[in-house]
């Protein structure tokens, strides 16, 4: 009975340790999820920026590849935006070829698939944040990147990255 006090201290320490261990483990898992999600989001931003940079090197429209246009009515109609005939990524020749395209990338960040979607629309020349509904000399390319690894760690809701760029023909 001489070690009873020490035994009670050891038992008390074990109880305290067993009560704090689950919250410590949960905190470590939350941090790991946050790190993975953040790395995936940074990669998604880089992928979207890469697509926008590639698009900036292309012609404005299929009709402007070989001719100089003075009327927006001569541009590709709004309903016909997207890849032409046999065109496919990455062999596009004008900005609106990214319209409606879905690209799956699993090589940039090993074992993490990214889905990249493109949307192109003509926008108002006086207010570029507003879709025009008719042909104009301004197009907005919106690139959205998603991945199953991009989640909000606090709510487990999916996160997507969207970058936009306005392209003009002058």
N, C-alpha and C positions, 0 to 999 in steps of 0.2 A: 503494500500500500504506500510505499514511499514515492513512487513515480506517478501517482494518481493526478497530481496537478499538471505534470508534463503531458500526460496522456490526454487530458481535457484540452490543453492548448493545441496539441496535434490534431485532435478531432475537430476543434473549432476552426483551425486553419484549413482543414480539408473541406469543411462545410462552406466556408467563405470562398475557397478556390472553386468548388463545384458550382457555386452560384454565379460566379463571374465568368467562368469558362465559356458558357454558351454566348454571352454577349460579346466576348472577345472574339470568338470564332465568327460570329455574325458581322462584326466590324471588319475583320480581315477579308471576308468574302465580299462585302460591299466595296471595299477598297480595290480588290482585284477586278470586280465587275466594272468599276469606274475606270480603271486603267485600260482595260481591254476596249471598252466603249470609246474612250477618248482617242486611243490609237486608231481605231476604226474610223472615227469621225474625221481625224486629221488626214487619213488616207483618202477618205471620200472627198474632202475639199480639194486635195491634190488631183484626184481623178476628174472632178468637175472642171477645175481650172485648166487641166490638160485638154479637155474637149473644147472648151471655149477658145483656147489658144490655137488649136488645130483649125477651128471654124474661122478664126480671124484671118487665116491665110488663104481662104477660099474666095471665089467670086461671090458677089452679092446674090445673084440669081442666075438661073439657067439661061435666061434671055440676055444677060449682060456679059456672058463669056466671050461672045464673038461680035457684039454690037454695042454701040453707045446709045443708051436710051434717053429720051427727054420727057417721056410721059409714063407715069406710074401705071397707066392702063395696059402698057405693053409687058408688064411683069407677069410672072407665074400667078395664076389665079389662086385665091385663098384656099379653095377646095382642093387644089392640086399640089399643095406643099408636101414635101417628102421626097424620098429617093425616086429617081427617074428610072423606069424600066429595070435594067440589070444592075443598077448601082447598089452597092452594099458597103457597110462600114468595113474598113476605113477608107475606101476608095470613093469618097464624095468629091464633087466638083463645085458645089455652091452651098451657102449657109442653110437654106431651107431643107436640104437633104437630111438634116438631123431631126426633122419633124416626124414624130411617131416611132422613132427608132428606139429599140431596147437592146442594150449591150450588157452581157454578163462578163464580169472581169473577176477571175480567181487567181490571177498571176501576180498582181501588184503586191498583195499582202497574203502570203501563203496560207492556205486553208481557210481563208475568209472570203466568201463570195460577195461581190458587190453587183447590184443591178443599177444600171445607168439608163435613164430615159430622157429623151429630148422632146421639146415642144417648141415650135416656131410659130409666130403670128405677126402679122403686120400691125404696127402700132401708130397711133396718131402722131403727126409731125408736130403738133402744138402741145401735146401732152403724152410723152412716150410711155407713161405708165398705163395708158388706156388702149385696149385693142381697137383697131379701126374698123374691122369688118370688110374693108376694101383694100385694094393694093395701094401701098404708099412706098416712099423711098426709105422707110425705116422698118426693120424686122427685129423682134426680140426673140432671142434664143434662151430658153430656160432649160437647165440641166438639173435633174434630180437624181440623187444617189441614195440608195437604201442598202441595208445589210442586216441580216439577223443578229449581228453582233453590235449593232448600234441601238442601244436602249437607254432610257433614262433609268439609272440605277435606283432612284427613289420610288418610281412608280412602275417600272418594267414596261412602260409604254415605248413603242418603236419611235426612233428618231430618224428623220431624213434630212439630207443636206441639199439645198437648192441654191444654185447660182444663176444669175441672169446677166445677159449682155445685150446691148442695143447695137445693131449693125446698120450702117447707113450707106446709101448710094448717092454720091454727089458728082 
